[in-house]
Amino acid sequence: MEERRRIPFLLWPFWAVFQLVLWILKTTGRLVGAILGMVIAIVGVVLSITVIGAIIGVPLVLLGIMLMGKAIFG
């Protein structure tokens, strides 16, 4: 039986993003996951050029880097 673990409230956003990355990699595969991560990171960098876009761009860059790292090393 699978044991249910309680995630602390402050760590929940990180856990949720990690679960999203795992789901994407399971469904698309490593190569497509790495390419998708690179595209998301590039879009995040382009959005970060403007001050208003940095609010969305910085998390996109982080998500893209996490996705590429998981695809390559995971």
N, CA, C and O of each residue as an XYZ file, in Angstrom:
296
protein
N       0.830     -1.173      0.000
C       0.000      0.000      0.000
C       0.882      1.247      0.000
O       1.950      1.274      0.611
N       0.419      2.249     -0.682
C       1.163      3.492     -0.794
C       0.924      4.353      0.436
O      -0.218      4.582      0.837
N       2.014      4.826      1.030
C       1.904      5.662      2.219
C       1.697      7.115      1.818
O       2.445      7.648      0.998
N       0.691      7.755      2.388
C       0.409      9.164      2.096
C       1.275     10.026      3.003
O       1.239      9.871      4.223
N       2.053     10.932      2.420
C       2.914     11.821      3.192
C       2.311     13.213      3.189
O       1.808     13.682      2.168
N       2.363     13.863      4.329
C       1.856     15.229      4.431
C       2.958     16.192      4.013
O       4.086     16.117      4.500
N       2.614     17.091      3.107
C       3.548     18.090      2.614
C       3.344     19.367      3.425
O       2.218     19.857      3.522
N       4.420     19.923      4.016
C       4.261     21.201      4.737
C       3.718     22.289      3.814
O       4.015     22.316      2.620
N       2.926     23.174      4.383
C       2.232     24.200      3.609
C       3.190     25.075      2.805
O       2.907     25.400      1.652
N       4.315     25.458      3.396
C       5.253     26.335      2.705
C       5.988     25.631      1.569
O       6.442     26.290      0.634
N       6.111     24.325      1.629
C       6.808     23.578      0.582
C       5.866     23.061     -0.495
O       6.324     22.489     -1.485
N       4.561     23.249     -0.327
C       3.602     22.712     -1.278
C       3.792     23.229     -2.697
O       3.704     22.428     -3.627
N       4.051     24.533     -2.929
C       4.237     24.989     -4.321
C       5.405     24.290     -5.028
O       5.305     23.946     -6.205
N       6.511     24.082     -4.303
C       7.649     23.385     -4.897
C       7.306     21.940     -5.218
O       7.691     21.418     -6.263
N       6.569     21.290     -4.300
C       6.149     19.912     -4.509
C       5.211     19.818     -5.718
O       5.310     18.883     -6.513
N       4.302     20.790     -5.849
C       3.351     20.776     -6.958
C       4.059     20.959     -8.296
O       3.730     20.275     -9.265
N       5.029     21.875     -8.361
C       5.780     22.078     -9.605
C       6.583     20.838     -9.937
O       6.653     20.441    -11.100
N       7.194     20.218     -8.934
C       7.962     18.991     -9.169
C       7.058     17.875     -9.679
O       7.456     17.121    -10.567
N       5.859     17.757     -9.137
C       4.918     16.745     -9.608
C       4.487     17.024    -11.041
O       4.310     16.093    -11.827
N       4.315     18.315    -11.392
C       3.982     18.684    -12.765
C       5.106     18.303    -13.720
O       4.852     17.781    -14.805
N       6.347     18.563    -13.319
C       7.502     18.200    -14.142
C       7.560     16.690    -14.331
O       7.809     16.216    -15.440
N       7.336     15.936    -13.270
C       7.339     14.469    -13.382
C       6.245     13.983    -14.330
O       6.468     13.073    -15.129
N       5.072     14.587    -14.240
C       3.982     14.167    -15.113
C       4.310     14.459    -16.574
O       4.051     13.628    -17.445
N       4.880     15.639    -16.849
C       5.247     15.995    -18.225
C       6.273     15.019    -18.765
O       6.151     14.566    -19.903
N       7.280     14.686    -17.974
C       8.320     13.768    -18.441
C       7.791     12.355    -18.651
O       8.220     11.670    -19.579
N       6.878     11.916    -17.814
C       6.308     10.582    -17.992
C       5.495     10.493    -19.282
O       5.491      9.462    -19.954
N       4.813     11.576    -19.618
C       3.944     11.520    -20.789
C       4.657     11.849    -22.090
O       4.236     11.384    -23.149
N       5.702     12.621    -22.043
C       6.326     13.039    -23.296
C       7.664     12.375    -23.580
O       8.090     12.312    -24.733
N       8.315     11.892    -22.568
C       9.618     11.297    -22.780
C      10.734     12.293    -22.511
O      10.503     13.497    -22.404
N      11.931     11.775    -22.405
C      13.072     12.608    -22.017
C      13.461     13.625    -23.071
O      13.696     14.788    -22.742
N      13.534     13.225    -24.309
C      13.979     14.147    -25.350
C      12.989     15.290    -25.546
O      13.378     16.456    -25.606
N      11.730     14.951    -25.644
C      10.710     15.981    -25.817
C      10.629     16.845    -24.565
O      10.384     18.047    -24.660
N      10.831     16.246    -23.391
C      10.838     17.016    -22.156
C      11.979     18.017    -22.120
O      11.797     19.148    -21.669
N      13.157     17.613    -22.592
C      14.297     18.532    -22.627
C      14.052     19.664    -23.627
O      14.362     20.821    -23.344
N      13.506     19.335    -24.776
C      13.210     20.364    -25.782
C      12.136     21.321    -25.258
O      12.252     22.536    -25.415
N      11.104     20.775    -24.644
C      10.044     21.603    -24.079
C      10.585     22.501    -22.969
O      10.195     23.664    -22.870
N      11.472     21.976    -22.142
C      12.091     22.774    -21.095
C      12.910     23.916    -21.661
O      12.889     25.026    -21.130
N      13.638     23.642    -22.749
C      14.434     24.695    -23.374
C      13.542     25.791    -23.946
O      13.844     26.977    -23.813
N      12.457     25.397    -24.574
C      11.528     26.381    -25.144
C      10.898     27.221    -24.035
O      10.781     28.439    -24.175
N      10.494     26.590    -22.945
C       9.892     27.326    -21.829
C      10.904     28.295    -21.229
O      10.553     29.423    -20.883
N      12.159     27.864    -21.101
C      13.196     28.745    -20.548
C      13.450     29.936    -21.476
O      13.611     31.062    -21.003
N      13.486     29.702    -22.780
C      13.704     30.801    -23.732
C      12.549     31.795    -23.688
O      12.767     33.006    -23.714
N      11.320     31.285    -23.623
C      10.162     32.175    -23.518
C      10.234     32.981    -22.222
O       9.898     34.165    -22.208
N      10.667     32.350    -21.142
C      10.818     33.060    -19.878
C      11.860     34.161    -19.949
O      11.662     35.240    -19.391
N      12.984     33.895    -20.641
C      14.019     34.917    -20.794
C      13.496     36.080    -21.628
O      13.744     37.240    -21.296
N      12.779     35.783    -22.700
C      12.227     36.844    -23.548
C      11.222     37.690    -22.758
O      11.207     38.914    -22.886
N      10.390     37.046    -21.950
C       9.430     37.797    -21.140
C      10.120     38.613    -20.053
O       9.622     39.667    -19.656
N      11.258     38.135    -19.575
C      11.957     38.830    -18.494
C      12.641     40.110    -18.957
O      13.119     40.882    -18.125
N      12.699     40.351    -20.246
C      13.312     41.581    -20.747
C      12.515     42.790    -20.266
O      13.095     43.828    -19.948
N      11.204     42.664    -20.212
C      10.383     43.763    -19.711
C      10.174     43.592    -18.205
O      10.195     42.472    -17.695
N       9.976     44.686    -17.509
C       9.802     44.621    -16.055
C       8.493     43.918    -15.700
O       8.455     43.106    -14.776
N       7.438     44.222    -16.420
C       6.133     43.609    -16.145
C       6.178     42.110    -16.471
O       5.614     41.298    -15.738
N       6.840     41.752    -17.555
C       6.920     40.345    -17.947
C       7.792     39.515    -17.044
O       7.704     38.287    -17.068
N       8.648     40.156    -16.234
C       9.530     39.413    -15.335
C       8.740     38.651    -14.276
O       9.203     37.634    -13.759
N       7.556     39.144    -13.959
C       6.717     38.459    -12.970
C       6.357     37.065    -13.458
O       6.280     36.136    -12.654
N       6.138     36.900    -14.740
C       5.817     35.596    -15.320
C       7.074     34.942    -15.882
O       7.179     33.715    -15.884
N       8.022     35.733    -16.354
C       9.206     35.208    -17.028
C      10.150     34.446    -16.122
O      10.655     33.389    -16.501
N      10.396     34.968    -14.927
C      11.335     34.310    -14.012
C      10.839     32.922    -13.602
O      11.625     31.976    -13.651
N       9.579     32.750    -13.200
C       9.116     31.388    -12.910
C       9.165     30.464    -14.134
O       9.422     29.268    -13.998
N       8.919     31.015    -15.324
C       9.023     30.183    -16.524
C      10.452     29.717    -16.758
O      10.673     28.568    -17.141
N      11.425     30.594    -16.531
C      12.826     30.195    -16.677
C      13.152     29.075    -15.686
O      13.781     28.081    -16.049
N      12.724     29.239    -14.446
C      12.991     28.217    -13.442
C      12.315     26.896    -13.793
O      12.914     25.832    -13.638
N      11.082     26.957    -14.262
C      10.380     25.739    -14.664
C      11.088     25.065    -15.837
O      11.224     23.842    -15.857
N      11.537     25.848    -16.808
C      12.247     25.287    -17.951
C      13.553     24.636    -17.556
O      13.886     23.563    -18.059
N      14.303     25.270    -16.658
C      15.564     24.691    -16.198
C      15.319     23.407    -15.413
O      16.040     22.423    -15.574
N      14.292     23.427    -14.562
C      13.960     22.209    -13.817
C      13.564     21.078    -14.755
O      13.960     19.930    -14.553
N      12.796     21.396    -15.763
C      12.350     20.389    -16.726
C      13.526     19.812    -17.499
O      13.601     18.598    -17.688
N      14.444     20.659    -17.949
C      15.628     20.172    -18.670
C      16.514     19.336    -17.748
O      17.022     18.292    -18.156
N      16.701     19.786    -16.517
C      17.531     19.030    -15.576
C      16.961     17.669    -15.270
O      17.698     16.685    -15.201
N      15.668     17.599    -15.088
C      15.031     16.307    -14.819
C      15.086     15.394    -16.035
O      15.244     14.182    -15.893
N      14.959     15.963    -17.221
C      15.008     15.156    -18.436
C      16.404     14.606    -18.676
O      16.557     13.470    -19.125
N      17.427     15.405    -18.379
C      18.795     14.971    -18.651
C      19.326     14.054    -17.561
O      19.904     13.009    -17.863
N      19.141     14.424    -16.304
C      19.757     13.688    -15.197
C      18.814     12.714    -14.494
O      19.271     11.872    -13.720
N      17.520     12.809    -14.747
C      16.575     11.987    -13.993
C      16.273     10.745    -14.688
O      15.492      9.934    -14.191
